[in-house]
């Protein structure tokens, strides 16, 4: 029960952080947007988002997909942060970084979807996959 309460508190706190991130995005304050995403990544996943972006496929497999320290919820948080960061690269017209990150997001959301149990369905993951496949 304590574990479940802890996870719920973490997800609620992450929701608040996402509201701040989306606020910076709406204001087009990309510097603060990027700083907040970096801090959120460290706080909720213990991974540096910039490091994750630079990983090749083998590195993603080892440090993200097969990382026993990361829960499925933490992987979702990481995926959501990476997904939001796509807008920074779109705004800057950085096609190479955008396409690289889009592929990482697609692979991460697909991994999350494939690791749900039969009784789980995450609408957020479903819609993000649909968006990324276009």
C-alpha positions in Angstrom: 0.0 0.0 0.0 2.8 2.4 0.8 4.4 1.7 -2.6 1.1 2.5 -4.4 0.7 5.8 -2.4 4.2 6.8 -3.3 3.6 6.1 -7.0 0.4 8.1 -6.9 2.1 11.0 -5.3 4.9 10.9 -7.8 2.4 10.9 -10.7 0.5 13.8 -9.2 3.7 15.7 -8.8 4.7 15.0 -12.3 1.4 16.3 -13.5 2.2 19.6 -11.8 5.6 19.7 -13.4 4.1 19.0 -16.8 1.8 21.9 -16.3 4.8 24.2 -15.8 6.5 22.8 -18.8 3.5 23.3 -21.0 3.2 26.8 -19.7 6.7 27.6 -20.8 5.9 26.0 -24.2 2.8 28.1 -24.6 4.8 31.3 -23.7 7.5 30.2 -26.1 10.0 30.5 -23.3 12.2 27.7 -24.7 15.1 28.3 -22.4 13.0 27.7 -19.3 11.1 24.9 -21.1 14.3 23.0 -21.7 15.6 23.6 -18.1 12.4 22.3 -16.6 12.4 19.2 -18.8 16.0 18.5 -17.8 15.2 18.9 -14.1 12.1 16.8 -14.4 14.0 14.0 -16.1 16.5 13.8 -13.4 14.0 14.0 -10.6 11.5 11.4 -11.9 13.8 9.0 -13.8 17.4 9.7 -12.6 18.4 10.0 -16.2 19.7 13.1 -17.9 17.4 13.7 -20.9 20.3 15.1 -23.0 22.2 11.9 -22.4 19.2 9.8 -23.4 18.8 11.8 -26.6 22.4 11.0 -27.6 22.1 7.2 -27.0 22.3 4.9 -30.0 20.0 1.9 -30.3 22.3 -0.3 -28.3 22.6 2.4 -25.6 18.8 2.8 -25.4 18.4 -0.9 -25.1 20.9 -1.1 -22.2 20.3 2.1 -20.3 16.6 2.6 -20.8 14.6 -0.5 -22.0 16.5 -3.0 -19.9 17.3 -0.8 -16.9 15.9 -2.6 -13.9 15.9 0.6 -11.9 13.2 2.2 -14.2 9.6 1.3 -13.6 7.0 1.3 -16.4 5.7 4.6 -15.0 9.1 6.2 -15.1 9.5 5.1 -18.7 6.2 6.8 -19.5 7.4 9.9 -17.8 10.6 9.8 -19.8 8.7 9.2 -23.0 6.4 12.2 -22.3 9.3 14.5 -21.6 11.0 13.4 -24.8 7.8 13.9 -26.7 7.4 17.4 -25.4 11.0 18.2 -26.3 10.1 17.5 -29.9 8.3 20.9 -30.0 11.6 22.6 -29.2 13.3 21.1 -32.2 10.3 21.8 -34.4 10.3 25.4 -33.3 14.1 25.7 -34.0 13.7 23.9 -37.4 16.3 21.4 -36.3 15.2 18.6 -38.6 18.0 16.2 -37.7 17.4 16.4 -33.9 13.7 16.3 -34.4 13.8 13.1 -36.5 16.3 11.4 -34.2 14.1 12.2 -31.1 10.9 11.3 -32.9 12.3 7.8 -33.6 13.4 7.4 -29.9 10.0 8.5 -28.8 8.3 6.0 -31.1 10.5 3.2 -30.0 10.0 4.1 -26.3 6.2 4.3 -26.6 6.1 1.0 -28.5 8.3 -0.6 -25.8 5.9 0.7 -23.1 2.8 -0.6 -25.1 4.4 -4.0 -25.6 5.2 -4.3 -21.9 1.6 -3.7 -20.6 -0.3 -6.6 -19.3 -3.4 -7.8 -21.1 -5.6 -5.8 -18.8 -3.8 -2.5 -19.2 -4.5 0.1 -21.9 -3.0 3.5 -21.8 -4.8 6.0 -23.9 -1.9 8.5 -23.7 0.5 5.9 -25.1 -2.0 5.0 -27.8 -2.5 8.5 -29.0 1.2 9.4 -28.8 2.0 6.4 -31.0 -0.6 7.5 -33.5 0.9 11.0 -33.7 4.4 9.8 -34.0 3.6 7.3 -36.8 2.3 10.1 -39.0 
